[in-house]
């Protein structure tokens, strides 16, 4: 696949080749969504000068997108979209991914089917349950944070709505597998693919299928503080029974050698002796100096322990899948005190993990956070959760429309001018962007897209002239829509078939 450093106008022209009937209207929606900052709903995008259709066509286009994304040939359609957008990404020998789950809240949409209960983080209202009704959406993003991208970009490659009875980790495994198995994309033949994820992904059902299937994949997953890990068993094996893989003494990811525990039966507390991981000498150690965003000098201490094991399950055995553990400490250079009360622990799975340096692993996981601003920007600026529809497949089509809009902004990040309020022009970051040729951030790019898109030739996206339809006849009534109450996940249903066979 050839890499083309083309303009955002060329990107819009390439979108006309998408295999849907109303591709022109889709381009108009994407251009309006990427430039109309005052719109608070998808319908309000019709007021944009780049949206040359009637607002009612939005539902028609989303129906076509939803059918293509969920139909029999959905894999081929999504692959075509990824080939289109990857033509605008820089060539890389190593690709850095990040996976994350976000929520689309639809508590006031009773006509939508397949709604479930989702967790709402950072709920600060006392006595309110941190849940709402809606959907989980799983993203896999490509991270760009090299010397050419000082303002990091997290570009979405795939977004899938997680069904009520679907397993979140199963969806995440399927997403990564589609990207790495697609011969039209460069990821399968890449020298190294690193996927960073938070502690919710530190599960055997996520690690095992991916590590067994892809040799160039490295999984960089944060581990919760205080959990148990094991060294491989080094003693004599019994001639009978299964060989031991785990050492009998667990190691805890903490610094304390004693923990206060609670016995629910006796309702009493007791002190338990534990062996912290820092009692074991690290196999590798490194330090470097850094500066925070506020100019604070810090020292980053890195520790590495090789070939540790985690407990798995019957379906996914982890005794033959060792990982390297990375411990991270942030120390204030002036005071010598720790910036955080607890250390951070990161697990590294993959056959090429020894070729992955400590500092590179820590920096890659630090940039895992870049997907969080992407999720927030997609919902607050690109209206990912504002589309109102009674058909859930239309919502899927809208999520992919938002994905393409984000790529349009990336295609325009070097072409737009800095547009700020009069009182913002004195900020140091604004002056830095005015004197730099590097890509601007998504927010700053979107501020200047209206002026940029005004220079485009809009004739290719103009609708054909046609006679108005006859509309509904007098007395015709639409079918009454059915209310769909939210459902809980049925834990008694049969488990889904594994995506890959676990040879162990």
VENGI-V294657 format. One record per backbone hydrogen bond with DSSP energy under -0.5 kcal/mol. NH is the residue of the N-H (numbers start at 1). CO is the residue of the C=O. E is the energy in kcal/mol with one decimal. If there is no record, write none. Layout:
# VENGI-V294657
NH,CO,E
NH,CO,E
This chain:
# VENGI-V294657
4,2,-0.5
4,87,-1.9
5,3,-0.5
6,4,-1.5
11,7,-1.6
12,8,-2.0
13,9,-1.9
14,10,-2.2
15,11,-1.6
16,12,-0.6
16,13,-0.8
17,14,-1.7
18,15,-1.6
20,18,-2.5
23,20,-0.7
23,21,-0.7
26,22,-1.7
27,23,-2.1
28,24,-2.0
29,25,-2.3
30,26,-2.5
31,27,-2.7
32,28,-2.2
33,29,-2.7
34,30,-2.0
35,32,-1.0
36,32,-2.9
37,35,-1.3
39,36,-0.6
44,41,-0.5
45,42,-1.2
46,43,-1.7
47,44,-1.5
48,45,-2.0
51,48,-1.2
52,50,-0.9
57,54,-2.0
58,55,-1.6
59,56,-0.5
60,56,-0.8
61,57,-2.7
62,58,-2.5
63,59,-1.8
64,60,-1.7
65,61,-2.6
66,62,-2.6
67,63,-2.1
68,64,-1.9
69,65,-2.4
70,66,-1.4
71,67,-1.2
74,71,-1.4
77,73,-2.0
78,74,-2.9
79,75,-2.0
80,76,-1.9
81,77,-1.9
82,78,-2.3
83,79,-2.3
84,80,-1.8
85,81,-2.3
86,82,-2.6
87,83,-0.8
88,85,-1.8
89,86,-1.2
95,192,-2.1
97,95,-0.6
97,194,-4.1
98,141,-1.5
99,196,-2.1
100,139,-1.8
102,137,-2.4
104,135,-2.8
105,103,-0.6
106,133,-2.5
109,106,-1.2
112,109,-1.4
116,134,-2.6
118,132,-3.1
120,130,-2.7
121,119,-0.6
124,122,-0.8
126,124,-0.6
128,125,-1.7
131,129,-2.1
132,118,-2.2
134,116,-2.9
135,104,-2.3
136,162,-0.6
137,102,-3.0
138,160,-3.0
139,100,-2.8
140,158,-1.9
141,98,-2.6
142,155,-3.6
143,96,-3.4
143,141,-0.5
144,153,-2.9
145,143,-0.5
149,146,-1.5
152,150,-0.8
153,144,-2.3
155,142,-2.9
155,153,-0.6
156,154,-0.5
157,140,-2.9
158,140,-1.3
160,138,-2.1
162,136,-3.1
163,161,-0.6
166,163,-1.0
171,167,-2.0
172,168,-2.1
173,169,-2.3
174,170,-2.1
175,171,-2.2
176,172,-2.0
177,173,-2.3
178,174,-2.1
179,175,-1.7
180,176,-2.2
181,177,-2.1
182,178,-0.8
183,181,-0.6
185,182,-1.4
190,187,-0.8
191,93,-1.3
192,93,-1.1
193,216,-2.8
194,95,-2.6
195,193,-0.5
195,218,-2.8
196,97,-2.0
196,194,-0.5
197,220,-2.2
201,198,-1.9
202,199,-1.4
203,201,-2.3
206,203,-1.1
207,203,-2.2
208,204,-2.3
210,206,-0.7
211,207,-2.6
212,208,-2.1
213,209,-0.7
213,210,-0.6
214,210,-1.8
217,214,-0.6
218,193,-3.0
219,349,-2.2
220,195,-2.8
220,218,-0.6
221,219,-0.7
221,347,-2.2
222,197,-1.7
223,345,-2.5
226,253,-2.5
227,224,-1.3
229,251,-2.7
230,309,-2.4
232,307,-0.6
233,245,-1.6
247,231,-2.5
250,248,-0.6
251,229,-3.2
252,275,-2.6
253,227,-2.2
254,252,-2.1
259,272,-2.2
261,259,-0.6
261,270,-3.3
263,268,-3.1
264,262,-0.7
267,263,-1.7
268,263,-0.9
270,261,-2.5
272,259,-2.9
274,257,-2.8
276,274,-0.7
277,252,-2.5
278,254,-0.8
279,276,-1.6
280,277,-1.6
283,304,-2.3
284,304,-1.5
286,302,-2.2
288,300,-1.6
290,298,-2.6
292,296,-2.3
295,292,-1.8
298,290,-2.6
299,331,-3.1
300,288,-3.0
301,299,-0.6
301,329,-2.8
302,286,-3.3
303,327,-2.3
304,284,-2.2
305,325,-2.5
308,323,-3.1
309,230,-2.9
313,316,-2.7
321,318,-1.5
323,308,-2.2
324,348,-2.1
325,305,-3.0
326,346,-2.8
327,303,-2.5
327,325,-0.5
328,344,-2.7
329,301,-2.3
331,299,-2.7
331,329,-0.5
332,337,-3.0
333,297,-1.9
336,332,-2.3
339,330,-3.0
340,330,-0.5
344,328,-2.1
345,223,-0.6
346,326,-2.6
347,221,-3.6
348,324,-2.0
349,219,-2.2
349,347,-0.5
353,350,-1.1
355,352,-1.3
356,353,-1.3
357,355,-0.6
361,357,-2.0
362,358,-2.2
363,359,-2.5
364,360,-2.3
365,361,-2.1
366,362,-1.9
367,363,-1.7
368,365,-1.3
369,366,-1.1
370,367,-1.3
371,368,-1.5
372,369,-1.8
373,369,-0.9
374,370,-1.2
375,371,-2.2
376,372,-2.2
377,373,-2.8
378,374,-2.6
379,375,-1.4
380,376,-2.9
381,377,-2.1
382,377,-1.8
384,378,-2.5
386,383,-1.3
389,387,-0.6
392,390,-0.5
394,391,-0.6
395,391,-1.1
396,392,-1.6
397,393,-1.9
398,394,-2.0
399,395,-2.0
400,396,-1.5
401,397,-1.6
402,398,-2.3
403,399,-1.8
404,400,-2.2
405,401,-1.9
406,402,-2.0
407,403,-1.5
408,404,-1.9
409,405,-2.0
410,406,-1.7
411,407,-2.3
412,408,-1.1
413,410,-1.0
415,412,-1.3
416,412,-1.7
419,417,-0.6
420,418,-0.6
424,421,-1.9
425,421,-0.7
425,422,-0.6
427,424,-1.5
431,427,-2.1
432,428,-2.2
433,429,-1.9
434,430,-2.1
435,431,-1.4
436,433,-1.0
439,148,-0.7
440,413,-1.6
445,441,-2.5
446,442,-2.2
447,443,-1.2
448,444,-0.9
448,445,-0.9
449,445,-0.6
449,446,-0.5
452,448,-1.5
453,449,-3.5
454,450,-1.3
455,452,-1.6
456,453,-1.5
458,456,-0.8
461,458,-1.0
462,459,-1.6
476,473,-2.0
484,110,-3.8
485,483,-0.6
487,115,-2.8
491,489,-0.9
493,490,-0.9
503,501,-0.8
